[in-house]
Amino acid sequence: MPSDRHIVLFDLFGVIARHQRPGALAKMAARCHAPTDAFTTAYWACRPPYDAGRQSAPEYWTAVLRSLSVDADADADTIEELHLADIDSWSRVDNRMVAYVRSLHALTEVALLSNIPSDHADAFLAAQPWLHTLDHVAFSGKIKAAKPAPAAFHHCVIAMRAAPADFLFVDDREENVRAAQAVGMNGHVFTGRDELAAVIDTWSPTRRPTWK
């Protein structure tokens, strides 16, 4: 049974953080002497187990390189360079959205649910200490479940001792929002800060946060 709680559950990339740095995949492809298109296909095709915490970074990159017929077993340096380049490519945040989220957190409960490997999550937490102040932070690589799997949303419900209807889930991917709604959460497909602020202002009986 829903309570009077109002928890805004944010996705990370495409909402608070930027999507992958432009040109990053082409640079990684060049490092292992592979065509960019083939590398990009392998990069994403091999990603789900890594995102969901079922593979380590070396295991993931070995799978990527093997799919490209590159012998990675004897080239730990290449794997480490790709690993570090990958983390860096996902390291940018939208500072205005960070300010908005922090302002919102002064008024209501705020949590995060992101598809991100465990080692990437550690790097992000180190670089963005404000994340530690949120009411809950769930990274797929650490909770062993990735959106849009229901288990990822159920984790947040259980961890916050809340009801699904207490949440407003905000993501830039419609399939993830639909998955959240399927478990009973409210959902909003993120397209911009101003539109989101209007939705939150209507959904939550708090005053609207301010930002610069």
N, C-alpha and C positions, 0 to 999 in steps of 0.2 A: 504494500500500500504506500503510495507516494507521501512524502512529508512536505514541509514547507521549505525544504532546502532548494537552492538553485546553484547548480554546479556547471560551470562552463568548461567543457572538455575539448581542448584544442588539439588538432593535428599540428605537426611542426613544419615540415617542408611544404612550401607553397602557401603557407598561412603566416607563421611567425618567422620562419627561416626561408631563405631563397632556395629555389631549385638548384640543381647541380650547375656548377660554374660552366659557362659556355666554352666550348673547345676542350674541356677536360678529357672527354673520351677519346678525342682525336690524338691528344698528346700521349695518353696511356697506350693507345693502339700503336703509335709510332715507337714507343719504348720496347714493345715486344714484336716489332716488325710485322704487324698484321694490318690488313685493310680496316679502315674505320667502321664500315658497315658491318663487316663480319665480327669485329671486336664488340661493337655495340650489341649485336644480337646475342653473343655469348655472355656478355656482361650481365644482361637482364635475364636471360634464360636460366643462368646458374644462380641467380640472386635469392630466390625464395628461401632455401634452407639456411643461408647466411643471415638473412633478415630475421628469421624465426629462431635463431640461436641454436640451430642444429649442426652448424659448421663453424670452424674457426676461420680466421682470415687466410692462413696458408692453405687450408683445405679448399676454401672458395676459389682462391686465385689459381691453385693447381687445376681445379675443374675448368675454369675459364680457359687457361692456356692449353690444356689437353684438348678441349673442344676446338681449339684453333690449330691443333697439331703442332703445338710448341711444347718441347720437353722442358717442363718446369722443375722436375725433381732435382736436377743438378744445378739450378740457378736460383738459390735463395735470395740473392741480391735483387734480381728482377722482381720477385714476389714482394719483397719488402718495399721496393721503390713504388710499385703499383699500389700496394696497401696504403702507404703514406700519401701518395697523390690522390687516391680515392677519398681518404678522410678529408684532405684539404679541399677537395672539390665540393664538398657538402658543408662547408664551415661558415657560410655567410648567413647573417640574419638581417631582417628588415628592422632597423632600429626604431622606426615609428610604431611598428606593431609591437615590438618589445615594450615600448613605453606605454602603449595602450593596454597591453595585458597586465602590466604591473599596476597601472591605475585602476583597472577593473578588479584586480585582486584585493584592493583596499576595500571593496564594496561587497564582494561575494566570493564564494569558493571557486578556485580555478585549478584545473588539472591538465595534464598533457598525455596524449597517447600517440606514439609515433612509430612507424615502421623504420627501424634503424638497427644495424648490427650492434652487438654489445660493445665492441671496441670503439666504434664510431660514437656510441652514446657516452662512453667514458671521456672521449676527447671533447665532446660537446659540453658535457657537464663541467669540465675543467675550464673551458673557455668562456662559458656563460654561467657564472655563479648564481645569477638571479633565479635560475631554474630550481635551485635547492630550496627556494622560499615558497614554491607552489605547494598546494595541498596534497598533490600526488603527481608523480611523474612515472609513466609506464613506457618503457622502450621494448619493442618486440623481441630484440635479441636477448633481453634479460628476463622477460616474462614467458618466453618460449611460445608466443602466439602473435601472429601478424594480422592486421586488418586485410581483408574484410571478414576474417573468421570470427564467429560469435565469441569465441573464447577470449579474444583481445578485449572486447567490450565488457564481458562478464568479469574479467579481472578487475577492471576499474570499479564496477559496481560493488564487488566483494571487498576490495581494498579500502574503499571509502565508506563502507557500511551504509550504502544508500540504496534507493530504488532506481531502476532504469529511468523512470519518468522524472527524476530529480535532475537529470542531465540534459544539457543542450550541447550536442556534439557538432563541432565546426571543422570541416575538412574541405579541401578544394577538389576532391574527387567524389563525384556523385555516387559511385558504387559503394564507397565507404560510408557515406551518409545514409544510403538506403539500408546498408547492413546494420548500422546503429539503430535506425528506426525499427528494423525488424525485431530487435531485442527489447524494444519499448522505450528507447531514448527519443528525445526531440532531436531534430537535425537541421543543419543549415549548410548549404553549399557555399563556400567562401568565394566571393568575387572581388571584395574590396573592404576596406576598414569602415567606411562610412555606412555602407549597407549593413554590415555586421553590427555596428553600434546601434542602429535603429532596431534590428531584430532583437538584440539583447535588451534594449530599453523597454521593448514591448513584453518580452518573455519574463524578465526578472523585475520584481517590484523594488528595485533599487534606483537611486538617482544615477543618471548617466555619467560615466567617468569623463574626465577632461584630458586632453593631450595637447602636445605642441606639434 
